[in-house]
Amino acid sequence: MFQSIAGTEGANSAFGVSISLLEEANAAARELGRAPSGTT
């Protein structure tokens, strides 16, 4: 799971990456057991 693509929320938005998309990806990674160690 990545933290950001471009470094700022505005730049990420230009790539179509939003907070809700990152939250959805995080939830999916946790469900698959692929969350980084110590983040569960």
C-alpha positions as CSV (number, residue, x, y, z in Angstrom):
1,M,0.0,0.0,0.0
2,F,1.4,3.4,-0.9
3,Q,1.1,6.6,1.0
4,S,0.8,8.9,-1.9
5,I,1.7,9.2,-5.6
6,A,2.6,12.9,-5.9
7,G,3.2,14.1,-2.3
8,T,0.3,16.5,-1.9
9,E,-3.5,16.0,-1.8
10,G,-4.0,18.4,-4.6
11,A,-1.5,16.6,-6.9
12,N,-2.9,13.2,-6.0
13,S,-6.4,14.6,-6.9
14,A,-5.0,15.4,-10.3
15,F,-4.1,11.7,-10.7
16,G,-7.6,10.7,-9.5
17,V,-6.3,9.5,-6.1
18,S,-8.5,10.6,-3.2
19,I,-8.6,10.0,0.5
20,S,-11.6,7.7,0.1
21,L,-9.7,5.7,-2.6
22,L,-6.7,5.3,-0.3
23,E,-9.1,4.2,2.6
24,E,-10.7,1.6,0.3
25,A,-7.3,0.3,-0.8
26,N,-6.2,0.1,2.8
27,A,-9.3,-1.8,3.8
28,A,-8.8,-4.3,0.9
29,A,-5.2,-4.8,1.8
30,R,-6.2,-5.6,5.4
31,E,-8.8,-8.0,4.3
32,L,-6.3,-9.8,2.2
33,G,-3.8,-9.9,5.0
34,R,-1.3,-7.6,3.1
35,A,-1.3,-4.7,5.6
36,P,2.2,-3.6,6.7
37,S,3.4,-5.2,10.0
38,G,2.2,-3.3,13.1
39,T,-0.7,-1.6,11.4
40,T,-3.6,-4.0,12.2
